[in-house]
């Protein structure tokens, strides 16, 4: 089956409708048409650039370039995790914990999936490696950001409870145990919901893309299942690692709650 | 089981307070008073090691800095003026059941442990918070305005129960209080915090 080519003017039609939507929100004074338009513009520019990069990458097929691309994606994801937190850990810890836990979970799983399960030749073949890592990082980033945000914000709101539990002689792990559990749950919930609704309520984006691009649905489904498992594992282990490290950082060596290590929220 | 170890503050400094030296003998109650914002509560937090501070605190021969944080606080227990609760019912916050008669001595009903946290009044929270701490059998007590939310009748009841517990267990106790009458009733010694300094107040009324 031949894929129907898309011309730029056809995309311009879709863009025009986004502008109409922005016009509507502006008329309703929702104060978000500006960010809507900027986000739409970012989509166009970022994806166009990435398209160029991918074409070069696919042509070169060199491990260094794939690794470099992966590193850039990781650092941007780390920055994004930090930006999504209301009260992030100060002194580079917010960035460091998020980035390191994403690195450990997403990279390990992506490499494992490539070498053991899919097995392209060579294993880092960019057509497989980059989209896989991109999907894993994107979802792990959401999970880690949600969990860390929940952790720090709840610790801030419930500082009275945490300190009272410390006063009664509880170790820090016990004093923050409930909050840690909540944070992990909120990081994992989106992925569990996505798996539960996959195919019934929503057709996952990657599968839709593959089918639109002409892959047989049966194969697209297999890839989708693999990708969703990989994403779930990446998100799960990434969230566990981030919450473990983040909650440790909320206490010092004397097991005191140190909320002075959190940034004040921007007004 | 009576503990016979004194609580000793050596050069403790936190916030505006500096170089606080103070020794509290076993079973002795030392009252602390001072204007709000003078640092009484923070001093107690330093003794419980909840905030970074200067100096050292000793419980007998045990140094605060040589003891893991939770183990220290398990022994030198701070009871804040406002208690916090995390589980559904009161009883879930108790490691061991409080001894018989304690609830009655505090003017609480026998089934108070089955109450939902949401329906506790501030006064009930304060009394149950004290009971929760005392029933863990620490070895020293730090009380931050233990009767702040109570009327006169329950205030005196709580005072009597606390002083009895402290006397029989031999806990060295720091007691932050505002009410001069209470200070005169419970404290053997009274220190006042003003301008970042701790000064002993002579008991003219005794």
Interface residues (C-beta under 8 A of the other chain):
Chain A: X158 X160 X161 X163 X164 X165 X166 X167 X168 X169 X170 X171 X172 X178 X252 X253 X254 X255 X256 X257
Chain B: X48 X49 X50 X51 X52 X68 X69 X70 X71 X73 X74 X75 X77 X78 X79 X80 X82 X83 X84 X85 X86 X132 X133 X136 X138
